[in-house]
Amino acid sequence: MNIETQCLHAGYTPKNGEPRVLPIVQSTTYCFDSTEHIAQLFDMPTEFMYSRFANPTVDAVEKKIAALEGGVGAMCTTSGQAATLLSILNLCSAGDSFIAAATIYGGSINLFAVTLKKLGIECIFVDAEASEEELEKAFKPNTKAVFGETLANPALTVFDIEKFAKLAHKHGIPLIIDNTFATPILCRPFEFGADIVVHSTTKYMDGHAVQGGGVIVDSGKFDWTNGNFPDFVEPDESYHGVSYTKAFGPMAYIIKARMQLMRDFGCYPAANSAFLLNLGLETLPVRMKQYCVNALQAAEFLEKHPKVQSVNYPGLASNAFHARAQKYLPDGCSGVISFSIAGGRDNAVKFMDHLELASNVVHVADIRTCVLHPASATHRQLTDEQLVAAGIDGGMIRLSVGLENIDDILADLEKGFAAI
Ligand SMILES: *Cc1c(COP(=O)(O)O)cnc(C)c1O
């Protein structure tokens, strides 16, 4: 099936007389005829036991997302943050380290630099544009993963997935990609050598701002028996002495994540959330195409505007990442643009406060156009000097272009500019 068809049909195929639409299985519990049957399920979890770590509605959505990314399996979580956290904890224990690009989502930076540090896991941040010799210096004997974002939020840099996949594999470790902004419609990181993909499904996948969620997808291609990951090979005493690689082969990573981490942390989404996510996924291809068309027009409009100092959108020919975007994001660069208004913070605030159609929200990648002023919101704690170091100036606005008619979106932006 092509990806548009998978968005509608993968993961759930009704049998004779069953509902056409994915049913919401609102049950924590599943019945079995015998104690012996349940005992067997504990050895080999082939059926649903308990909705803390698997549920039929969520399972169907997991299978759909795995198909979209071209992976062997997926596991949904209650948020993107939970997906990122578990993707790392499945590989790293106290005393381990991993490498992450410095230009990633701020919530991931905080999780990696502060909270994981408290758990004894060290994150080494690197400049994703550094030379290979420079990047080599970040690898240590205890390095267990490399992490980057296809299209970084909010820096909008394009990550060189192939370069980092080669580097990680040279060291016998996997590459994890946060593919939230691209979605599998615009980029499938496994095709460029990535091993694990994570998403905040809260963004484009859901698309309607109705529920938070996350997902981890396993390519099934990484060799966990290479000596660097004994937890995958040695018997897991917390799980009847199972060896994940022996029992589950290419699905070792995603089953280990479910049977160890989801079992113990319990951040599994409700069936109703998965149902809503599925509705979003059904229209994802048509929405992503239109986001790309609208955002490119908005970026071109802003680039020509006399009150705009600079525009950052890799779809623009003038952008430093344009050539790389054509390789990784040939069908478009999704709907998020950042731009700086001449005159700094005061003018940016005036502009924001005079928009009528675009909503002023702490959200992004929504069906409705929305804006955020990072200097007053997500990066509020930073001084003007720190803002500059983070690549954010007081006049910068993040614009998430929605699916309204582009003429209405541009007219609204013009109202903001008229106020300056
Ligand atoms: C929002 C976001 C996250 C975190 O997702 P939540 O669903 O808000 O927990 C992670 N990565 C990226 C790129 C994001 O934009």
The ligand as an ORCA input file, in Angstrom:
! r2SCAN-3c Opt
* xyz 0 1
  C       6.225     18.955     21.371
  C       7.416     18.180     21.045
  C       7.871     17.153     21.878
  C       7.200     16.823     23.193
  O       5.935     16.335     22.962
  P       4.702     16.439     24.009
  O       3.647     15.651     23.312
  O       4.397     17.887     24.196
  O       5.173     15.787     25.261
  C       8.974     16.431     21.481
  N       9.615     16.701     20.332
  C       9.211     17.695     19.502
  C       9.968     17.953     18.248
  C       8.110     18.462     19.833
  O       7.720     19.459     19.005
*
